Amino acid sequence: MIVQLSKLKEGMKGIVVKVSGGRGAVKRLYDMGLVPGAKIRIVRNALFRGPVEIEVKGSRLVIGRGLASRVLVSVGGSTS
């Protein structure tokens, strides 16, 4: 199943499949390591408000909900 990063719950893992948006937003997300194929884990996500804290490539990042909604993630398969 493919969902927006902003919709995932705490503890969920997934693999980035697509990053959408303008050139600046995509570059910013890529620079943070959110590239197709990257494995991510949701550390904290207060649904419907506030930023999303994730772990990607061994680092923790906090990104705004708007940017998080531009990242599509595959969940439900083997993501370990």
PDB file with SEQRES, HELIX, SHEET and CRYST1 records, atoms N, CA, C and O in Angstrom:
SEQRES   1 A   80  MET ILE VAL GLN LEU SER LYS LEU LYS GLU GLY MET LYS          
SEQRES   2 A   80  GLY ILE VAL VAL LYS VAL SER GLY GLY ARG GLY ALA VAL          
SEQRES   3 A   80  LYS ARG LEU TYR ASP MET GLY LEU VAL PRO GLY ALA LYS          
SEQRES   4 A   80  ILE ARG ILE VAL ARG ASN ALA LEU PHE ARG GLY PRO VAL          
SEQRES   5 A   80  GLU ILE GLU VAL LYS GLY SER ARG LEU VAL ILE GLY ARG          
SEQRES   6 A   80  GLY LEU ALA SER ARG VAL LEU VAL SER VAL GLY GLY SER          
SEQRES   7 A   80  THR SER                                                      
HELIX    1 AA1 LEU A    5  LYS A    7  5                                   3    
HELIX    2 AA2 ARG A   23  ASP A   31  1                                   9    
HELIX    3 AA3 ARG A   65  ALA A   68  1                                   4    
SHEET    1 AA1 6 ILE A   2  GLN A   4  0                                        
SHEET    2 AA1 6 VAL A  71  SER A  74 -1                                        
SHEET    3 AA1 6 LYS A  13  VAL A  19 -1                                        
SHEET    4 AA1 6 LYS A  39  ASN A  45 -1                                        
SHEET    5 AA1 6 VAL A  52  VAL A  56 -1                                        
SHEET    6 AA1 6 SER A  59  ILE A  63 -1                                        
CRYST1    1.000    1.000    1.000  90.00  90.00  90.00 P 1           1          
ATOM      1  N   MET A   1       0.847  -1.170   0.000  1.00  0.00           N  
ATOM      2  CA  MET A   1       0.000   0.000   0.000  1.00  0.00           C  
ATOM      3  C   MET A   1       0.900   1.243   0.000  1.00  0.00           C  
ATOM      4  O   MET A   1       1.915   1.280   0.695  1.00  0.00           O  
ATOM      5  N   ILE A   2       0.526   2.238  -0.770  1.00  0.00           N  
ATOM      6  CA  ILE A   2       1.290   3.487  -0.850  1.00  0.00           C  
ATOM      7  C   ILE A   2       0.471   4.612  -0.220  1.00  0.00           C  
ATOM      8  O   ILE A   2      -0.677   4.847  -0.596  1.00  0.00           O  
ATOM      9  N   VAL A   3       1.083   5.301   0.743  1.00  0.00           N  
ATOM     10  CA  VAL A   3       0.410   6.384   1.463  1.00  0.00           C  
ATOM     11  C   VAL A   3       1.358   7.566   1.628  1.00  0.00           C  
ATOM     12  O   VAL A   3       2.568   7.447   1.439  1.00  0.00           O  
ATOM     13  N   GLN A   4       0.777   8.708   1.986  1.00  0.00           N  
ATOM     14  CA  GLN A   4       1.589   9.886   2.287  1.00  0.00           C  
ATOM     15  C   GLN A   4       2.319   9.663   3.608  1.00  0.00           C  
ATOM     16  O   GLN A   4       1.772   9.068   4.536  1.00  0.00           O  
ATOM     17  N   LEU A   5       3.538  10.137   3.683  1.00  0.00           N  
ATOM     18  CA  LEU A   5       4.334  10.031   4.905  1.00  0.00           C  
ATOM     19  C   LEU A   5       3.590  10.636   6.094  1.00  0.00           C  
ATOM     20  O   LEU A   5       3.669  10.113   7.205  1.00  0.00           O  
ATOM     21  N   SER A   6       2.878  11.719   5.870  1.00  0.00           N  
ATOM     22  CA  SER A   6       2.166  12.411   6.948  1.00  0.00           C  
ATOM     23  C   SER A   6       1.030  11.579   7.542  1.00  0.00           C  
ATOM     24  O   SER A   6       0.551  11.893   8.631  1.00  0.00           O  
ATOM     25  N   LYS A   7       0.590  10.527   6.854  1.00  0.00           N  
ATOM     26  CA  LYS A   7      -0.528   9.695   7.323  1.00  0.00           C  
ATOM     27  C   LYS A   7      -0.085   8.501   8.162  1.00  0.00           C  
ATOM     28  O   LYS A   7      -0.923   7.826   8.761  1.00  0.00           O  
ATOM     29  N   LEU A   8       1.216   8.232   8.215  1.00  0.00           N  
ATOM     30  CA  LEU A   8       1.700   7.064   8.947  1.00  0.00           C  
ATOM     31  C   LEU A   8       1.663   7.296  10.453  1.00  0.00           C  
ATOM     32  O   LEU A   8       1.762   8.429  10.926  1.00  0.00           O  
ATOM     33  N   LYS A   9       1.517   6.202  11.195  1.00  0.00           N  
ATOM     34  CA  LYS A   9       1.466   6.271  12.651  1.00  0.00           C  
ATOM     35  C   LYS A   9       2.838   5.975  13.238  1.00  0.00           C  
ATOM     36  O   LYS A   9       3.707   5.407  12.575  1.00  0.00           O  
ATOM     37  N   GLU A  10       3.014   6.368  14.485  1.00  0.00           N  
ATOM     38  CA  GLU A  10       4.277   6.149  15.187  1.00  0.00           C  
ATOM     39  C   GLU A  10       4.673   4.679  15.135  1.00  0.00           C  
ATOM     40  O   GLU A  10       3.840   3.790  15.315  1.00  0.00           O  
ATOM     41  N   GLY A  11       5.956   4.439  14.887  1.00  0.00           N  
ATOM     42  CA  GLY A  11       6.476   3.082  14.853  1.00  0.00           C  
ATOM     43  C   GLY A  11       6.401   2.411  13.495  1.00  0.00           C  
ATOM     44  O   GLY A  11       7.054   1.391  13.274  1.00  0.00           O  
ATOM     45  N   MET A  12       5.615   2.964  12.582  1.00  0.00           N  
ATOM     46  CA  MET A  12       5.489   2.352  11.259  1.00  0.00           C  
ATOM     47  C   MET A  12       6.764   2.561  10.454  1.00  0.00           C  
ATOM     48  O   MET A  12       7.466   3.559  10.614  1.00  0.00           O  
ATOM     49  N   LYS A  13       7.044   1.592   9.581  1.00  0.00           N  
ATOM     50  CA  LYS A  13       8.209   1.662   8.701  1.00  0.00           C  
ATOM     51  C   LYS A  13       7.734   1.615   7.264  1.00  0.00           C  
ATOM     52  O   LYS A  13       6.661   1.092   6.964  1.00  0.00           O  
ATOM     53  N   GLY A  14       8.542   2.165   6.386  1.00  0.00           N  
ATOM     54  CA  GLY A  14       8.201   2.138   4.973  1.00  0.00           C  
ATOM     55  C   GLY A  14       9.397   2.472   4.111  1.00  0.00           C  
ATOM     56  O   GLY A  14      10.494   2.742   4.599  1.00  0.00           O  
ATOM     57  N   ILE A  15       9.148   2.445   2.809  1.00  0.00           N  
ATOM     58  CA  ILE A  15      10.180   2.775   1.828  1.00  0.00           C  
ATOM     59  C   ILE A  15       9.649   3.897   0.955  1.00  0.00           C  
ATOM     60  O   ILE A  15       8.545   3.804   0.418  1.00  0.00           O  
ATOM     61  N   VAL A  16      10.429   4.952   0.812  1.00  0.00           N  
ATOM     62  CA  VAL A  16      10.042   6.089  -0.026  1.00  0.00           C  
ATOM     63  C   VAL A  16       9.938   5.615  -1.477  1.00  0.00           C  
ATOM     64  O   VAL A  16      10.861   4.996  -2.007  1.00  0.00           O  
ATOM     65  N   VAL A  17       8.795   5.917  -2.113  1.00  0.00           N  
ATOM     66  CA  VAL A  17       8.629   5.538  -3.518  1.00  0.00           C  
ATOM     67  C   VAL A  17       8.596   6.750  -4.442  1.00  0.00           C  
ATOM     68  O   VAL A  17       8.964   6.648  -5.613  1.00  0.00           O  
ATOM     69  N   LYS A  18       8.153   7.904  -3.920  1.00  0.00           N  
ATOM     70  CA  LYS A  18       8.071   9.093  -4.766  1.00  0.00           C  
ATOM     71  C   LYS A  18       8.071  10.345  -3.898  1.00  0.00           C  
ATOM     72  O   LYS A  18       7.510  10.364  -2.802  1.00  0.00           O  
ATOM     73  N   VAL A  19       8.707  11.383  -4.410  1.00  0.00           N  
ATOM     74  CA  VAL A  19       8.688  12.697  -3.769  1.00  0.00           C  
ATOM     75  C   VAL A  19       8.147  13.669  -4.801  1.00  0.00           C  
ATOM     76  O   VAL A  19       8.700  13.788  -5.894  1.00  0.00           O  
ATOM     77  N   SER A  20       7.067  14.366  -4.461  1.00  0.00           N  
ATOM     78  CA  SER A  20       6.448  15.281  -5.420  1.00  0.00           C  
ATOM     79  C   SER A  20       6.539  16.713  -4.922  1.00  0.00           C  
ATOM     80  O   SER A  20       6.917  16.969  -3.779  1.00  0.00           O  
ATOM     81  N   GLY A  21       6.187  17.639  -5.801  1.00  0.00           N  
ATOM     82  CA  GLY A  21       6.208  19.049  -5.444  1.00  0.00           C  
ATOM     83  C   GLY A  21       7.089  19.831  -6.391  1.00  0.00           C  
ATOM     84  O   GLY A  21       7.569  19.306  -7.395  1.00  0.00           O  
ATOM     85  N   GLY A  22       7.292  21.079  -6.061  1.00  0.00           N  
ATOM     86  CA  GLY A  22       8.140  21.945  -6.864  1.00  0.00           C  
ATOM     87  C   GLY A  22       9.603  21.560  -6.740  1.00  0.00           C  
ATOM     88  O   GLY A  22       9.986  20.779  -5.869  1.00  0.00           O  
ATOM     89  N   ARG A  23      10.404  22.116  -7.619  1.00  0.00           N  
ATOM     90  CA  ARG A  23      11.833  21.790  -7.648  1.00  0.00           C  
ATOM     91  C   ARG A  23      12.499  22.048  -6.302  1.00  0.00           C  
ATOM     92  O   ARG A  23      13.313  21.242  -5.851  1.00  0.00           O  
ATOM     93  N   GLY A  24      12.162  23.167  -5.654  1.00  0.00           N  
ATOM     94  CA  GLY A  24      12.769  23.498  -4.365  1.00  0.00           C  
ATOM     95  C   GLY A  24      12.402  22.510  -3.273  1.00  0.00           C  
ATOM     96  O   GLY A  24      13.260  22.097  -2.493  1.00  0.00           O  
ATOM     97  N   ALA A  25      11.126  22.127  -3.211  1.00  0.00           N  
ATOM     98  CA  ALA A  25      10.674  21.178  -2.189  1.00  0.00           C  
ATOM     99  C   ALA A  25      11.312  19.812  -2.397  1.00  0.00           C  
ATOM    100  O   ALA A  25      11.756  19.174  -1.442  1.00  0.00           O  
ATOM    101  N   VAL A  26      11.355  19.368  -3.645  1.00  0.00           N  
ATOM    102  CA  VAL A  26      11.942  18.060  -3.943  1.00  0.00           C  
ATOM    103  C   VAL A  26      13.430  18.058  -3.593  1.00  0.00           C  
ATOM    104  O   VAL A  26      13.927  17.100  -3.002  1.00  0.00           O  
ATOM    105  N   LYS A  27      14.139  19.120  -3.954  1.00  0.00           N  
ATOM    106  CA  LYS A  27      15.574  19.204  -3.639  1.00  0.00           C  
ATOM    107  C   LYS A  27      15.798  19.182  -2.132  1.00  0.00           C  
ATOM    108  O   LYS A  27      16.701  18.504  -1.643  1.00  0.00           O  
ATOM    109  N   ARG A  28      14.981  19.919  -1.406  1.00  0.00           N  
ATOM    110  CA  ARG A  28      15.121  19.967   0.051  1.00  0.00           C  
ATOM    111  C   ARG A  28      14.916  18.581   0.664  1.00  0.00           C  
ATOM    112  O   ARG A  28      15.682  18.163   1.532  1.00  0.00           O  
ATOM    113  N   LEU A  29      13.885  17.874   0.214  1.00  0.00           N  
ATOM    114  CA  LEU A  29      13.617  16.537   0.737  1.00  0.00           C  
ATOM    115  C   LEU A  29      14.722  15.557   0.349  1.00  0.00           C  
ATOM    116  O   LEU A  29      15.139  14.737   1.167  1.00  0.00           O  
ATOM    117  N   TYR A  30      15.195  15.637  -0.890  1.00  0.00           N  
ATOM    118  CA  TYR A  30      16.305  14.780  -1.324  1.00  0.00           C  
ATOM    119  C   TYR A  30      17.549  15.051  -0.484  1.00  0.00           C  
ATOM    120  O   TYR A  30      18.243  14.118  -0.082  1.00  0.00           O  
ATOM    121  N   ASP A  31      17.834  16.328  -0.218  1.00  0.00           N  
ATOM    122  CA  ASP A  31      19.000  16.692   0.590  1.00  0.00           C  
ATOM    123  C   ASP A  31      18.916  16.115   2.000  1.00  0.00           C  
ATOM    124  O   ASP A  31      19.945  15.877   2.632  1.00  0.00           O  
ATOM    125  N   MET A  32      17.705  15.888   2.497  1.00  0.00           N  
ATOM    126  CA  MET A  32      17.511  15.312   3.828  1.00  0.00           C  
ATOM    127  C   MET A  32      17.570  13.785   3.801  1.00  0.00           C  
ATOM    128  O   MET A  32      17.473  13.143   4.847  1.00  0.00           O  
ATOM    129  N   GLY A  33      17.729  13.203   2.619  1.00  0.00           N  
ATOM    130  CA  GLY A  33      17.816  11.750   2.514  1.00  0.00           C  
ATOM    131  C   GLY A  33      16.522  11.069   2.141  1.00  0.00           C  
ATOM    132  O   GLY A  33      16.468   9.842   2.063  1.00  0.00           O  
ATOM    133  N   LEU A  34      15.471  11.849   1.908  1.00  0.00           N  
ATOM    134  CA  LEU A  34      14.183  11.270   1.529  1.00  0.00           C  
ATOM    135  C   LEU A  34      14.132  11.096   0.011  1.00  0.00           C  
ATOM    136  O   LEU A  34      13.492  11.863  -0.708  1.00  0.00           O  
ATOM    137  N   VAL A  35      14.822  10.072  -0.438  1.00  0.00           N  
ATOM    138  CA  VAL A  35      14.911   9.762  -1.862  1.00  0.00           C  
ATOM    139  C   VAL A  35      14.230   8.421  -2.107  1.00  0.00           C  
ATOM    140  O   VAL A  35      14.133   7.607  -1.188  1.00  0.00           O  
ATOM    141  N   PRO A  36      13.756   8.176  -3.325  1.00  0.00           N  
ATOM    142  CA  PRO A  36      13.148   6.871  -3.613  1.00  0.00           C  
ATOM    143  C   PRO A  36      14.090   5.729  -3.223  1.00  0.00           C  
ATOM    144  O   PRO A  36      15.273   5.732  -3.563  1.00  0.00           O  
ATOM    145  N   GLY A  37      13.532   4.757  -2.501  1.00  0.00           N  
ATOM    146  CA  GLY A  37      14.303   3.610  -2.030  1.00  0.00           C  
ATOM    147  C   GLY A  37      14.776   3.734  -0.597  1.00  0.00           C  
ATOM    148  O   GLY A  37      15.194   2.741  -0.002  1.00  0.00           O  
ATOM    149  N   ALA A  38      14.721   4.941  -0.024  1.00  0.00           N  
ATOM    150  CA  ALA A  38      15.175   5.144   1.357  1.00  0.00           C  
ATOM    151  C   ALA A  38      14.195   4.507   2.338  1.00  0.00           C  
ATOM    152  O   ALA A  38      12.980   4.649   2.200  1.00  0.00           O  
ATOM    153  N   LYS A  39      14.740   3.804   3.332  1.00  0.00           N  
ATOM    154  CA  LYS A  39      13.917   3.200   4.381  1.00  0.00           C  
ATOM    155  C   LYS A  39      13.705   4.235   5.478  1.00  0.00           C  
ATOM    156  O   LYS A  39      14.647   4.897   5.913  1.00  0.00           O  
ATOM    157  N   ILE A  40      12.460   4.365   5.919  1.00  0.00           N  
ATOM    158  CA  ILE A  40      12.140   5.344   6.961  1.00  0.00           C  
ATOM    159  C   ILE A  40      11.354   4.676   8.091  1.00  0.00           C  
ATOM    160  O   ILE A  40      10.752   3.618   7.910  1.00  0.00           O  
ATOM    161  N   ARG A  41      11.375   5.316   9.252  1.00  0.00           N  
ATOM    162  CA  ARG A  41      10.565   4.896  10.394  1.00  0.00           C  
ATOM    163  C   ARG A  41       9.978   6.144  11.025  1.00  0.00           C  
ATOM    164  O   ARG A  41      10.667   7.153  11.184  1.00  0.00           O  
ATOM    165  N   ILE A  42       8.707   6.073  11.384  1.00  0.00           N  
ATOM    166  CA  ILE A  42       8.041   7.200  12.042  1.00  0.00           C  
ATOM    167  C   ILE A  42       8.367   7.147  13.530  1.00  0.00           C  
ATOM    168  O   ILE A  42       8.057   6.164  14.203  1.00  0.00           O  
ATOM    169  N   VAL A  43       8.985   8.195  14.036  1.00  0.00           N  
ATOM    170  CA  VAL A  43       9.320   8.284  15.454  1.00  0.00           C  
ATOM    171  C   VAL A  43       8.162   8.921  16.208  1.00  0.00           C  
ATOM    172  O   VAL A  43       7.756   8.439  17.265  1.00  0.00           O  
ATOM    173  N   ARG A  44       7.630  10.016  15.652  1.00  0.00           N  
ATOM    174  CA  ARG A  44       6.512  10.708  16.304  1.00  0.00           C  
ATOM    175  C   ARG A  44       5.663  11.383  15.245  1.00  0.00           C  
ATOM    176  O   ARG A  44       6.181  12.012  14.322  1.00  0.00           O  
ATOM    177  N   ASN A  45       4.358  11.246  15.389  1.00  0.00           N  
ATOM    178  CA  ASN A  45       3.431  11.882  14.459  1.00  0.00           C  
ATOM    179  C   ASN A  45       2.119  12.161  15.174  1.00  0.00           C  
ATOM    180  O   ASN A  45       1.310  11.256  15.378  1.00  0.00           O  
ATOM    181  N   ALA A  46       1.916  13.399  15.547  1.00  0.00           N  
ATOM    182  CA  ALA A  46       0.642  13.804  16.135  1.00  0.00           C  
ATOM    183  C   ALA A  46      -0.300  14.050  14.958  1.00  0.00           C  
ATOM    184  O   ALA A  46      -0.231  15.095  14.311  1.00  0.00           O  
ATOM    185  N   LEU A  47      -1.166  13.101  14.689  1.00  0.00           N  
ATOM    186  CA  LEU A  47      -2.028  13.191  13.513  1.00  0.00           C  
ATOM    187  C   LEU A  47      -2.830  14.484  13.495  1.00  0.00           C  
ATOM    188  O   LEU A  47      -3.308  14.951  14.529  1.00  0.00           O  
ATOM    189  N   PHE A  48      -2.966  15.047  12.315  1.00  0.00           N  
ATOM    190  CA  PHE A  48      -3.753  16.248  12.020  1.00  0.00           C  
ATOM    191  C   PHE A  48      -3.105  17.561  12.449  1.00  0.00           C  
ATOM    192  O   PHE A  48      -3.650  18.624  12.153  1.00  0.00           O  
ATOM    193  N   ARG A  49      -1.946  17.527  13.144  1.00  0.00           N  
ATOM    194  CA  ARG A  49      -1.319  18.790  13.520  1.00  0.00           C  
ATOM    195  C   ARG A  49       0.148  18.571  13.844  1.00  0.00           C  
ATOM    196  O   ARG A  49       0.559  17.483  14.247  1.00  0.00           O  
ATOM    197  N   GLY A  50       0.914  19.610  13.664  1.00  0.00           N  
ATOM    198  CA  GLY A  50       2.317  19.562  14.043  1.00  0.00           C  
ATOM    199  C   GLY A  50       3.196  18.808  13.073  1.00  0.00           C  
ATOM    200  O   GLY A  50       2.713  18.194  12.122  1.00  0.00           O  
ATOM    201  N   PRO A  51       4.497  18.862  13.325  1.00  0.00           N  
ATOM    202  CA  PRO A  51       5.462  18.220  12.436  1.00  0.00           C  
ATOM    203  C   PRO A  51       5.520  16.705  12.637  1.00  0.00           C  
ATOM    204  O   PRO A  51       4.927  16.159  13.568  1.00  0.00           O  
ATOM    205  N   VAL A  52       6.244  16.051  11.746  1.00  0.00           N  
ATOM    206  CA  VAL A  52       6.432  14.604  11.788  1.00  0.00           C  
ATOM    207  C   VAL A  52       7.915  14.340  12.047  1.00  0.00           C  
ATOM    208  O   VAL A  52       8.776  14.881  11.353  1.00  0.00           O  
ATOM    209  N   GLU A  53       8.208  13.512  13.044  1.00  0.00           N  
ATOM    210  CA  GLU A  53       9.596  13.141  13.324  1.00  0.00           C  
ATOM    211  C   GLU A  53       9.844  11.760  12.741  1.00  0.00           C  
ATOM    212  O   GLU A  53       9.111  10.812  13.025  1.00  0.00           O  
ATOM    213  N   ILE A  54      10.894  11.655  11.917  1.00  0.00           N  
ATOM    214  CA  ILE A  54      11.197  10.392  11.256  1.00  0.00           C  
ATOM    215  C   ILE A  54      12.662  10.030  11.459  1.00  0.00           C  
ATOM    216  O   ILE A  54      13.486  10.856  11.851  1.00  0.00           O  
ATOM    217  N   GLU A  55      12.955   8.765  11.177  1.00  0.00           N  
ATOM    218  CA  GLU A  55      14.337   8.309  11.156  1.00  0.00           C  
ATOM    219  C   GLU A  55      14.623   7.812   9.750  1.00  0.00           C  
ATOM    220  O   GLU A  55      13.890   6.980   9.215  1.00  0.00           O  
ATOM    221  N   VAL A  56      15.693   8.327   9.153  1.00  0.00           N  
ATOM    222  CA  VAL A  56      16.093   7.922   7.808  1.00  0.00           C  
ATOM    223  C   VAL A  56      17.615   7.867   7.760  1.00  0.00           C  
ATOM    224  O   VAL A  56      18.289   8.813   8.167  1.00  0.00           O  
ATOM    225  N   LYS A  57      18.145   6.778   7.271  1.00  0.00           N  
ATOM    226  CA  LYS A  57      19.604   6.598   7.148  1.00  0.00           C  
ATOM    227  C   LYS A  57      20.333   6.872   8.460  1.00  0.00           C  
ATOM    228  O   LYS A  57      21.403   7.481   8.463  1.00  0.00           O  
ATOM    229  N   GLY A  58      19.756   6.425   9.572  1.00  0.00           N  
ATOM    230  CA  GLY A  58      20.400   6.560  10.870  1.00  0.00           C  
ATOM    231  C   GLY A  58      20.276   7.919  11.532  1.00  0.00           C  
ATOM    232  O   GLY A  58      20.801   8.119  12.627  1.00  0.00           O  
ATOM    233  N   SER A  59      19.592   8.857  10.891  1.00  0.00           N  
ATOM    234  CA  SER A  59      19.412  10.201  11.455  1.00  0.00           C  
ATOM    235  C   SER A  59      17.939  10.473  11.714  1.00  0.00           C  
ATOM    236  O   SER A  59      17.064   9.982  11.002  1.00  0.00           O  
ATOM    237  N   ARG A  60      17.687  11.260  12.742  1.00  0.00           N  
ATOM    238  CA  ARG A  60      16.316  11.687  13.019  1.00  0.00           C  
ATOM    239  C   ARG A  60      16.099  13.069  12.437  1.00  0.00           C  
ATOM    240  O   ARG A  60      16.940  13.958  12.572  1.00  0.00           O  
ATOM    241  N   LEU A  61      14.958  13.236  11.788  1.00  0.00           N  
ATOM    242  CA  LEU A  61      14.587  14.507  11.170  1.00  0.00           C  
ATOM    243  C   LEU A  61      13.189  14.889  11.609  1.00  0.00           C  
ATOM    244  O   LEU A  61      12.350  14.024  11.862  1.00  0.00           O  
ATOM    245  N   VAL A  62      12.942  16.175  11.699  1.00  0.00           N  
ATOM    246  CA  VAL A  62      11.596  16.679  11.946  1.00  0.00           C  
ATOM    247  C   VAL A  62      11.230  17.525  10.742  1.00  0.00           C  
ATOM    248  O   VAL A  62      11.917  18.493  10.417  1.00  0.00           O  
ATOM    249  N   ILE A  63      10.135  17.151  10.080  1.00  0.00           N  
ATOM    250  CA  ILE A  63       9.697  17.913   8.911  1.00  0.00           C  
ATOM    251  C   ILE A  63       8.248  18.327   9.088  1.00  0.00           C  
ATOM    252  O   ILE A  63       7.469  17.646   9.754  1.00  0.00           O  
ATOM    253  N   GLY A  64       7.904  19.436   8.491  1.00  0.00           N  
ATOM    254  CA  GLY A  64       6.541  19.936   8.563  1.00  0.00           C  
ATOM    255  C   GLY A  64       5.562  19.006   7.874  1.00  0.00           C  
ATOM    256  O   GLY A  64       5.923  18.244   6.977  1.00  0.00           O  
ATOM    257  N   ARG A  65       4.330  19.083   8.307  1.00  0.00           N  
ATOM    258  CA  ARG A  65       3.287  18.219   7.758  1.00  0.00           C  
ATOM    259  C   ARG A  65       3.100  18.444   6.258  1.00  0.00           C  
ATOM    260  O   ARG A  65       2.819  17.496   5.524  1.00  0.00           O  
ATOM    261  N   GLY A  66       3.254  19.686   5.795  1.00  0.00           N  
ATOM    262  CA  GLY A  66       3.106  19.973   4.370  1.00  0.00           C  
ATOM    263  C   GLY A  66       4.151  19.255   3.535  1.00  0.00           C  
ATOM    264  O   GLY A  66       3.827  18.654   2.511  1.00  0.00           O  
ATOM    265  N   LEU A  67       5.410  19.314   3.969  1.00  0.00           N  
ATOM    266  CA  LEU A  67       6.468  18.595   3.253  1.00  0.00           C  
ATOM    267  C   LEU A  67       6.264  17.091   3.359  1.00  0.00           C  
ATOM    268  O   LEU A  67       6.463  16.366   2.383  1.00  0.00           O  
ATOM    269  N   ALA A  68       5.869  16.617   4.535  1.00  0.00           N  
ATOM    270  CA  ALA A  68       5.657  15.177   4.729  1.00  0.00           C  
ATOM    271  C   ALA A  68       4.567  14.643   3.804  1.00  0.00           C  
ATOM    272  O   ALA A  68       4.617  13.486   3.386  1.00  0.00           O  
ATOM    273  N   SER A  69       3.587  15.480   3.485  1.00  0.00           N  
ATOM    274  CA  SER A  69       2.500  15.024   2.610  1.00  0.00           C  
ATOM    275  C   SER A  69       2.960  14.874   1.163  1.00  0.00           C  
ATOM    276  O   SER A  69       2.255  14.271   0.354  1.00  0.00           O  
ATOM    277  N   ARG A  70       4.128  15.410   0.825  1.00  0.00           N  
ATOM    278  CA  ARG A  70       4.661  15.304  -0.543  1.00  0.00           C  
ATOM    279  C   ARG A  70       5.467  14.024  -0.764  1.00  0.00           C  
ATOM    280  O   ARG A  70       5.887  13.732  -1.884  1.00  0.00           O  
ATOM    281  N   VAL A  71       5.678  13.266   0.312  1.00  0.00           N  
ATOM    282  CA  VAL A  71       6.473  12.040   0.227  1.00  0.00           C  
ATOM    283  C   VAL A  71       5.534  10.838   0.254  1.00  0.00           C  
ATOM    284  O   VAL A  71       4.774  10.664   1.206  1.00  0.00           O  
ATOM    285  N   LEU A  72       5.583  10.011  -0.784  1.00  0.00           N  
ATOM    286  CA  LEU A  72       4.780   8.795  -0.838  1.00  0.00           C  
ATOM    287  C   LEU A  72       5.640   7.624  -0.396  1.00  0.00           C  
ATOM    288  O   LEU A  72       6.782   7.466  -0.826  1.00  0.00           O  
ATOM    289  N   VAL A  73       5.051   6.795   0.487  1.00  0.00           N  
ATOM    290  CA  VAL A  73       5.784   5.703   1.119  1.00  0.00           C  
ATOM    291  C   VAL A  73       5.033   4.392   0.924  1.00  0.00           C  
ATOM    292  O   VAL A  73       3.810   4.340   1.054  1.00  0.00           O  
ATOM    293  N   SER A  74       5.772   3.341   0.611  1.00  0.00           N  
ATOM    294  CA  SER A  74       5.207   1.997   0.517  1.00  0.00           C  
ATOM    295  C   SER A  74       5.292   1.350   1.893  1.00  0.00           C  
ATOM    296  O   SER A  74       6.366   1.285   2.490  1.00  0.00           O  
ATOM    297  N   VAL A  75       4.154   0.872   2.393  1.00  0.00           N  
ATOM    298  CA  VAL A  75       4.116   0.188   3.688  1.00  0.00           C  
ATOM    299  C   VAL A  75       3.423  -1.158   3.508  1.00  0.00           C  
ATOM    300  O   VAL A  75       2.706  -1.379   2.531  1.00  0.00           O  
ATOM    301  N   GLY A  76       3.649  -2.046   4.461  1.00  0.00           N  
ATOM    302  CA  GLY A  76       2.950  -3.318   4.436  1.00  0.00           C  
ATOM    303  C   GLY A  76       3.747  -4.465   3.856  1.00  0.00           C  
ATOM    304  O   GLY A  76       3.375  -5.626   4.027  1.00  0.00           O  
ATOM    305  N   GLY A  77       4.837  -4.160   3.175  1.00  0.00           N  
ATOM    306  CA  GLY A  77       5.706  -5.214   2.652  1.00  0.00           C  
ATOM    307  C   GLY A  77       6.890  -5.386   3.570  1.00  0.00           C  
ATOM    308  O   GLY A  77       6.863  -4.935   4.715  1.00  0.00           O  
ATOM    309  N   SER A  78       7.913  -6.023   3.088  1.00  0.00           N  
ATOM    310  CA  SER A  78       9.145  -6.189   3.858  1.00  0.00           C  
ATOM    311  C   SER A  78       9.942  -4.894   3.801  1.00  0.00           C  
ATOM    312  O   SER A  78      10.424  -4.507   2.737  1.00  0.00           O  
ATOM    313  N   THR A  79      10.085  -4.220   4.947  1.00  0.00           N  
ATOM    314  CA  THR A  79      10.793  -2.941   4.987  1.00  0.00           C  
ATOM    315  C   THR A  79      11.988  -2.977   5.923  1.00  0.00           C  
ATOM    316  O   THR A  79      12.580  -1.936   6.207  1.00  0.00           O  
ATOM    317  N   SER A  80      12.351  -4.162   6.407  1.00  0.00           N  
ATOM    318  CA  SER A  80      13.472  -4.231   7.349  1.00  0.00           C  
ATOM    319  C   SER A  80      14.799  -4.307   6.656  1.00  0.00           C  
ATOM    320  O   SER A  80      15.837  -4.371   7.315  1.00  0.00           O  
TER     321      SER A  80                                                      
END                                                                             
